[in-house]
Amino acid sequence: MSQVWKDYQEKNKDRFLNEMLDLLRIPSVSAKSEHKTDMLTCAEAVKKSMLNAGCDKAEVMATDGHPVVYGEKLIDPSKPTVLVYGHYDVQPAEPLELWTNPPFEPTIIDGKVFARGSADDKGQFYMHVKALETLVKTNTMTTNIKFLIEGEEEVGSPNLGKFVAAHKDLLKADVILISDSSMLSMENPSLDTGVRGLSYIEVEVTAANRDLHSGTYGGAVANPITILAKMIASCHDENNHITIPGFYDDVVVAGPEERALINKAPYDEKEYSEELGVKELWGEKGYTTYERTGIRPTIEINGIWGGYQGEGAKTVLPSKATAKISARLVPNQSSHKMTEKLLNYFTSIAPASVIVKAFEHHGGEPYMTPIDSKGYQAASKAVETTFGKAPIPVRGGGSIPICSILERELGIKIIFMGFGLDNDNLHSPNEKYNIENYYKGIETIPYFHKFFADMN
Amino acid sequence: MSQVWKDYQEKNKDRFLNEMLDLLRIPSVSAKSEHKTDMLTCAEAVKKSMLNAGCDKAEVMATDGHPVVYGEKLIDPSKPTVLVYGHYDVQPAEPLELWTNPPFEPTIIDGKVFARGSADDKGQFYMHVKALETLVKTNTMTTNIKFLIEGEEEVGSPNLGKFVAAHKDLLKADVILISDSSMLSMENPSLDTGVRGLSYIEVEVTAANRDLHSGTYGGAVANPITILAKMIASCHDENNHITIPGFYDDVVVAGPEERALINKAPYDEKEYSEELGVKELWGEKGYTTYERTGIRPTIEINGIWGGYQGEGAKTVLPSKATAKISARLVPNQSSHKMTEKLLNYFTSIAPASVIVKAFEHHGGEPYMTPIDSKGYQAASKAVETTFGKAPIPVRGGGSIPICSILERELGIKIIFMGFGLDNDNLHSPNEKYNIENYYKGIETIPYFHKFFADMN
């Protein structure tokens, strides 16, 4: 079978790439209301691509937010069904001035496609569309394939839970397959065995009812930036342990065996630091880098602003300061409970000289998938087939908030088979996806379907 | 004499107001290079207004930055000379969305002129131009009058020192008179006996060489916002005492008598707090509000930014965070020494996981003027004449960096005769100047010249 796939893919590789580039040209930024029309345009393009690839049915389906694109190619009800999840929305591209090329004009340099969404997740979910095309056009389908491509992953999938609950029959499957993560490297392929959860809040501190002259009032009225800084500083102790009451309460502490497994992944601290341009890493005392990003919860300040940010100097004592703050969660922390804890923490520690407003942006539960499942085994075998090396199971640091909801509503497990790399600049300027990884993904996915069908 | 002044001013009051409004329409923001042409336009308008008012000579004089406007009306070399200092540049108007009316379209509501620069300092220095006109047109000049109106006060007067040193003869005078401050209230007029000094720096913290995904890297790489917040938080202890090494070293500690005098000024904490919309004030333990803003040095964070600041949520671990930080200084602190201390503090406390760049924006020395001088006595008598009440001597919280330089270069004392109010929203959205105060200033200034001439 492999030869017919290879031949078909080789013959169509330029078109496969160009179609992906077309998708990247649509600025489908879900967080910003000004891109509402682009979101619809992108959803329609995804639908069309599914039909072109060989789906019998594809549909843009409304939600209370940005629509979902559903597609399917069903061959036989007795065969297993794979539900492919992905997302066509992307992160905001700001800060724009740091992009070498415009974020929505994909540019190929040294075998890499630079564009917002190239790796996260348009380039990755589109591998599944092209894998389906390969299977359909070579008449080698062994599973039923369904697509659930949403438009709100980057804003926490606020409407997908309701959508899935309302379409359980439509989405019925035996396994969920997601390519929205990375592997260690092309030489050391890996499969994620879980993702961290997320609690994302915003905290606004208001002191005086207006900006004040820092000379006339400085020293007598609270400075909201100083107060917010004190609140942020209070989140970590000198060992970078988080000090928010109850923060670690529900954390499942990893045992020596699990920690040993995590630390077996190839890791070179010098190389890791140099690639990031830092002299020293920074994290919770007593844990290695992969433990810090995999099995430990964290608090990050994602953004902060207040007062004068322009050229030169302005002697203002500002009225307001605001921060976007998020926690990454591990099993068995609950996003809902953590959000409550965070909101409560930031409102309760504020002095009476300021007013604090804190609200939730979104959240998602941590998720783990067992490595002894048929799905994981099929993915592992598929990667081994095309990479020549069995993938290392690792814990992913990112979050896909919908995972726990998908499992709960559909009663099936999720398999993460990501083909990105950690240095793809996800959520950053100059996001890229290596063309080699894109093709490797399209090559690998058909094997997943074959092995999964064989096992069932 | 008073009746002829009164008659002249009454007859011309509408024009006096309209001319001030015309000046406010020019967006002379010295901090922003995009306003370079506006700065020149404004300087020319100031020059023209001096000639129209009766100056024999007025000139726009180049500096290495924005030009100075010099004007003079000399009547007799044997008479005393008053040098009026003011500035035609204004603070940036941002955040624009908080202005009820556009900052450079002066709007009159309830007897107040709302516009950037209305009180600081166009409306205030222009009182002197109209006072000169009053004296010239009523043939009642008793002093020689010189104007030194600069265009860089809001950026720390970086070029005025050199200008003054190069034009000592031109600027020769017996006293310097400045209206660039406020009084307690119309019912409780006051005169400032000093201004605080200033050290203004910017601190930029860089962690990784690019924005990162907060899931993939969160927990393993320093967050520059967290680090900057810790650095800012470390500046004050729990009593809001500043903890930067050596910060208070050169402070002249006010004795019980001076403190008693400061606290004699009418003050209602409830009213003060309510006007600012705060439940509680915030400041250094052991000092009253007027002490905190008058005789104590402070540190304020004037601005902060880093990471994602847009709509919604972005799970980014930012590369950079930046803050604008300034200290207000009191006698005998040195701005130069303090700037060194601040730069050193912020670069030395940073962990090795980040790179800190810190640089100076500008600074200025604190300044005190004795209340037994002829100039202060003339000002006090002038205010008493028109307000019916002797002004209270108070310490101003703001800074006029050029004061110490003017005194050093010209060998004469500065008198602060401000007619603004603390709630004029200086440096804030909706800056305003009460028309009543404007007219009261124009009414009072001729008396200053008369009394100062009488004493000499």
Interface residues (C-beta under 8 A of the other chain):
Chain A: S30 A31 K32 S33 Q91 P92 E94 P95 L98 E154 V155 G156 S182 V195 R196 L198 Y200 E202 A207 A208 N209 R210 D211 L212 H213 S214 G215 T216 Y217 G218 G219 A220 V221 A222 N223 I225 T226 L228 A229 K230 I232 A233 S234 C235 H236 L276 G277 V278 K279 E280 L281 W282 G283 E284 T289 R292 T293 R296 T298 E300 I301 N302 G303 I304 W305 G306 G307 Y308 Q309 G310 E311 G312 A313 K314 T315 V316 L317 P318 A321 T322 A323 K324 S326 R328 P351 A352 S353 V354 I355 H361 H362 G396 G397 G398 S399 D422 N425 L426 H427 S428 P429 N430
Chain B: S30 A31 K32 S33 Q91 P92 E94 P95 L98 E154 V155 G156 S182 V195 R196 L198 Y200 E202 A207 A208 N209 R210 D211 L212 H213 S214 G215 T216 Y217 G218 G219 A220 V221 A222 N223 I225 T226 L228 A229 K230 I232 A233 S234 C235 H236 L276 G277 V278 K279 E280 L281 W282 G283 E284 T289 R292 T293 R296 T298 E300 I301 N302 G303 I304 W305 G306 G307 Y308 Q309 G310 E311 G312 A313 K314 T315 V316 L317 P318 A321 T322 A323 K324 S326 R328 P351 A352 S353 V354 I355 H361 H362 G396 G397 G398 S399 D422 N425 L426 H427 S428 P429 N430
